[in-house]
Amino acid sequence: MRSLVPTFLASLVLSLLLTLAGIPLAAHAAPTPATRDPLMGILRRMDRYLEQNEVDGVTMDWRYSVIPSEEIRQTVVCQLLGESEIYRVHPTPRRRAQIARHVDYLVAHLRDINSGSPFDGMLALSLLVGWEVTGDPQHRAAAASVVAELKAIPTYECVLNGGLMVAMAMAAEHRLTGDLEAGNKATDILAGLARFQNGDGSFPHWCLGSEDIHYTGWMGLELVQIERWSQDLSIEPTLARMGGFLESRGDPRDTTHYQAPCGPDCVTYYYSRASGCGIDYDTRGWTVEPAYSAVVFDHLGSPSYLSAMRYLDSLETGGTLPDLWGYWPPPDDPEYPWTIADTSVVNMSIVYWALGTILSGRSDAKALAAAAWGDEDAPRLTAVPAAPLPGAVRLSSMRVRGEIELRLELPRPAKVALSVYDPGGRRVRELFRGSMDAGSRTFIWDGRDAEGVACATGVYWALARADGTRQTLALRLLH
């Protein structure tokens, strides 16, 4: 595919001249209706799914027990960031209440979430944008405490993906409070970024010189965010080179190409583990990747945006995404627990933020949001699942006398399996397996496992399968 760099540099020069002259740059327009951009459809379905599967005000991934801080950073934090992007263009009381619930959750669990590393930059950013909406002094205090810890991290340790997380928080802190120290730290982090960018525009994840498609896209999302907060002029040339690289690795008829011949008996790899970084994990095939690329392509006005979005659309079902679209690791791989979900709230939450970022940057964002959500403060049903496919199994629940009642609905006769899983993905109890007529049927889970032992209080997951369709549902077990 053609590179973005030559064509983009001309517009970059013009943009810089306009900026220096004090002429504001207009937000770009969405693709024309004829291109059938799937952005709003995916975003609305994800919004509905995340809301309808909330437990105690937030939607969690079933792998919370693996690494709680990592899971919360990639679910609750990203959901809050996505909500804030939508709120910028469609501020309603309902969405404000959702933002407040997410910030309250983070504040209540701050000690457990805070890692003391540059990766807390996303946490700080989410608290800052939450406070921007709510104005709550407690939210500001929580944000200020994490920002202070990030300031104490030496800038030379704030590099690549993690460093840009710090820069996002510092740029937002400076924009919202006028904190010069925070603004200078963001500038210093960006100033050190160029030495890590490879000649083809890519970035590594960990090891210098390695090339990684996934993390180049991830860092692209971060840079788009930082530019909106800081208007740093060094970002656009970097993004242009990143966009050229990402475009060269894609194919509108296919998915990402993670390797290419470089001569006789020579192959160049574009994921860290194979391109010289043996300590890294396999970054191929994650369903967040097309969303990262879409943010960069949309920002640059690249025609590759629609290819990335259409591929993302092909992976999404009823607002849900799996962990991977390919390249599954063996069970002994340390990353294995994070690769096996067919409903990955982690990936869905990150994609939700990425798509919200695309929306809020559009010149017609308010009109798009109004058409998608309309009067979202009107009363509405909250049955699960969100946006089920025609002919799909429907699953809903309610607590009755200390038990959980599961209602399964089928549009036609089918072979059905209904089981309950714990937060670690282990099957706790099979409630039904067999044929079922069209209609609804109720099943009771008494909170016990297959051996009759009472399960601990917490969040569990019901999974219903019926002739190729499936639906998951979060269950809150209380004793």
Order of alpha helices (4+ residues) and beta strands (2+ residues): alpha-alpha-alpha-alpha-alpha-alpha-alpha-alpha-alpha-alpha-alpha-alpha-beta-beta-alpha-alpha-alpha-alpha-beta-beta-beta-beta-beta-beta-beta
